[in-house]
Structure formats: C-alpha cells, structure tokens
C-alpha cells in the first residue's frame, strides 16, 4: 500500500527540544489521520539535529466513500428553518425522508484523494507545531524553531503538491553539512531515504546515534585502560547534537585533578558537553575526556581533540581560581551577602529563609534522631555557598561545594554531610539522605519550600508548577518512607509557622490576631517577666492558626499585646510580608502530600482507592498511612477480605436505605430471646473482635487488625444468608440494624471501606 514520507529540514534544532518534537509530530499526525478517517499500518517519527521525519506505511489511495444521515427540523417547522437545513445538507426537499415526524437527509460523500488530504494535514502540522520557542525568518510569517530550508513530502513515490509561505514541497533532501555531497539527493520512499542519508553521513535514528556514541566511546577508553563515566543525560543530549558521531579521546593537565571531581565533571558537561573518564578499576578521574565530533578527519581527530583540550584547560583554570578564592573567603562573608539575595518577593531574602530553616531543622531534629544544635548549625551554613564564586559559575553544584567548603573550614562532619545532601533526592532515581542531621536538614528544606509557597497562595495548578513543589513533596515523602520517620504533617506545618518568629528583628515584628489574642512579637531583648511570657505563649499559639503578618514597627520591644481587642483585626502598621492562616494551609499541604503519596504508591503497584480509604480516617502520618495501605491491599487480595468487603457494602447499603426513612437506632446490639443463632454468633464475634482490632491498631500492627476483621467473614456471611434484617418485629429490626452499624463502625476503624472499589 502507498507510503507517506515527510521531512522538515531546518537549521540546527536544539537537542533538548528534539524528543518533544518527535512526540508532537507523531501525535499531530495520528490525530489528523484519524480525523480524516485514513487508516494506516505503521507510523514512525524521527528527530535529529537538522530534521524531523515522518513515515506512514499502509495508507489508502483515497478516503472511503461515506454515507451520512443528518437529522433536520420537525415536519411542519417554519420554512426558513427547513431552507437552512437544506442548504447546509446540500440536498433538495424531495430527497428528505420523514421519520417519527422529523426530516432526515441522507448525504453521500465521495472520499477525497489521500494526497490532497496530506497536503492539508502537513500544512496544519507545520503552522501549528508547538515549539517551546520559535522564530520567523526573512519576509515570511511562518514560525519554526529555526529557519526551514527544505520540505520533502512524497506519497506513493510522487511529490505532494504543497506550498507553505513560498517553501514548495519536493523529493530532495541534503546530507551531512561537511562530509556529504553538496548537491541535494532524491528520496521517494522511506527505505530509499534512510539508505541515502547513511550514504551521505547522516544517522537518522536518535537511538542508533546514542548506541554508536556509547559503544565507540567505551571502546576508545578500553584501548587506553580507561573507563567512561556513565552520564545518560549527556549521552541523550550529544546524540541530538551530531548527525555522524565520532568519539575522540582528549587529554588535559593532570594538575586539574586537584579540583573536586564534581567540578571537573560539571565543567566538562555543562560548558563543553564532554564525557568524563576514570582510570580503569581505580574509580578516580583520569586526566582525559571524550568529545564527540560531528565528522571524520584525515588525522583521526587529533587536531579536534587538541583544540577541545585547550578550551577545557581555560574552563578548568577558571574553576581552579574560583576554588582557591572561595576557600580563602570563608563562610561569614557569604552568609552576610545572603541578606541581599531575594528568595521570593513575598517570602523574603535568602537570609530570612536560612533563619526559618534553622528553626525548622532544630524542631524536626528529634524526629530524625539528630542533635538539634547540630541540625541548627547545618541549616545556618546550608545556603552560604550560593554566594560563592564556584556556585555562581556552576549553580548545579550548590550544596556539593558547601560540603567541601565546610570540611575545609573545620566544621563537624555531620554538618558538612548535611550541607552536601540537603537537596536530595533531586529526582526519582536519586538516593535519599540517611544520616540524622542530613535527614533533618533535607526535610526542613523541602518543608519550607512546600509550606512557604502554599502560605503565600502559590499552589501548583494543573501542569503549572513553577516552584517544583511536586518534586519537593515527593522528595519529602521518600525521605519519610525510607527512614520511617514519624512526622505528622499538621505538626510539621505548625513548626513552620512557629519558625516565622525568626522574622522579628530591629524595626520589624511578627503580628497575629485571633479574637482577644492580638499583638506582635518583636526582637527579643533583655529578660522577660512572667506576664510577658504569658503574652508570648498566647501569640505563639495564634501563629499556628491565624494569618500572620511581618510588619514594620517604630519601637522595638519583645511583645506588644492588645487584650482589649475583640475579633480579628488587620495590622495598622506597614505590612512587609503576609502569610495565609495555618488552619487553611495545613489541610491543603496535607492533602497535597497525600496526592503525591498516591502517585508514588501507584507507581509501586498500589491502588489509589486504598490511599483514599485510609486517608479518609484523617491520619497525617505518611509512614503509618503507607503501612496501613500495604496491609489493606494484602487483606483485600485474599478471599476473606474480598468477601468481607462485599458484606460491608451490603450492610452500608441497608443502613443508608434505612437512614433515608428516618434516624437509625443507636446503641449496642443485644442477644434477644429467640434470636437466630447466626445473629447471636455475629454478636459474639464482634464482641471478641473489637478489643483485638483496637489493640492491634494502637500497636500499629495493621496485619493483626486485618486478621481480626477476617474472622468476621464467616459469621457475617451466615447472618446475611439466614437472618431477615427488616423484621416485622420492631425490636428485632432495631437490634439487627445496630448490629450492622457495629460491623460498619468496627471496619471503619481500619479504613473507609465505602471508598474501596469492588
């Protein structure tokens, strides 16, 4: 069957945009072919440094003929309505058919030639292509990532008549800029196209370019008893930079190895797109690198490698200067400089963030098993390296360089380790910190990001997450689950609001108003009396529930308290920062984290409805929630659990139906005289199971709680099989409804089974 071949040849496409462009080309082609009712056997897309390619196999020569029935106005409708329908359908009145008092038109449409549809389809794709950034060129108005140079479009080996802003479709394309022939060559089907490109030194498939680079670079290193340092991200990027990859081994001055290896690798990767190399078996970096050229040369690449070595030497010389200057500068000048670095206009400076982190890390330290003083010390130095020259040049090294500088300054080992690991995990494959001080600081960093932006109303919406709050949430969750830390989220949010006291400074105070508790906390000075401490405690309590303001004050004092105030009152002083009330933010942050937990657990195979069923209990301990979900999943996967879930839903439906008639009977069911043995057996089973379930939940032995519930399966089944709940005897009916209510209540202590599907 006929084949479509489309190539869009342009100036160089940024490597980072190529994977998305390949996906978008496939999506847009599939959508438009489906809308045109054109079936196909296979659709392939390719992206490279200069070209996007689409190949569609098995297309028909034309659309199928279609017969469409269109519903019109009712018989007897106004003439104008009928005339309008006839015009739109393109039929005469005598061609209409009447059915059930309504006019219907049968419209036969001949299928359009596929080539004609392709011309329209390609123009729509080109004009509507969703490049992240695009440009116009010359006098035309067509936007593309870089200027389009050629448009190859053939169907069934024939050129598709098509012109887009003066760019006329043809069957010609070009090979490699330097190694290929300068004259264009013809391609009229995909196999011919791919073979001709290869003959003109262009590898079409990104996967093949990637494999060639990895294999050739590894082989080159083995020849010199070296090993290539794996870097999948760089490999993907370089595969998008070259059409004919030729890895070359270069050398650098061994003295540069005195730099931290992260600096060398980052400079190679970020500035030059080089691969780092290590000595075989030693693990340490070697004074070499691998650069991927885009052409073969007569000297085997010696001149190219030497030129790249000179460029790298200049880069590493700069890095060596930064390294030496930073170690001479020390932490204190950097910490002072953070006062002039804005973290966010509505959250303050980086120095103010550090003050929050100090309070948070100290508060979270006991949960992480860390020394609070050490955690506070780590937070104090955590962001200092942001003001260093090295991090200014390589922002990717923030934290990493802070750890090196901390060790050089003689700071305690746990503090330096925590500084280096504060941003972990940086992604789904990154390790989480494990040392107690590092855990406390990493949690404080992510919690401050989350709660801080929620407190100023900057929550993620849809796909928009400019402050990477979803990543921060997943990082926090992974740390809690891996270390099994018991950190209730609502308590952590309260800790963040208490940390706002750090904003109090000369000329500034932290204001809050909650009914008769209205006033502000200022910079502490001197000893406080008992009355002042009482006011401070009341204001601190209000911080964890009401809106908080950082205000400018004319007079510095420890506390200003207005006992006569009634109701909430906004400050009259100038407001510097304003934070939403903790009672609003706390449930939002908790729900957000649970949603992220749901995503994480779903990726591990858990069911989202089980997360909902457990979270409905109001728990905010993510570790406990995770354990309960795991136990619930195992319970429901067994026969007893599945049958008991069905019984629960049956009981809930009966209770819901009775509740609609009036209030349900309250109290504990009793063994009535003459009651069926199955009813009495269920009462005894509930009496036995209830303390067992409660004790197991108290001990957080959720598996034991599920086993106790599983013991109810047989008596519940027997009850429903033999006992009529809606007895004509009122006392029996009420007692049995109480019994079903008790079953529901006991199971509801484990999870909200009404939210479990099945």
PyMOL commands that set and color helices and strands:
alter all, ss='L'
color gray80, all
select helices_A, chain A and resi 15-35+79-89+93-95+114-127+190-199+206-223+232-239+254-258+261-272+302-329+331-340+350-368+372-382+384-387+389-393+395-397+400-408+413-421+436-455+469-483+489-503+530-543+582-603+608-615+622-637+639-661+677-698+702-710+712-722+730-748+753-755
alter helices_A, ss='H'
color red, helices_A
select strands_A, chain A and resi 2-10+42-47+51-59+66-74+96-99+102-109+148-155+158-159+163-164+167-168+172-173+185-186+226-228+246-251+275-279+285-293+342-344+348-349+508-514+517-521+548-552+559-561+575-579
alter strands_A, ss='S'
color yellow, strands_A
deselect
rebuild
show_as cartoon
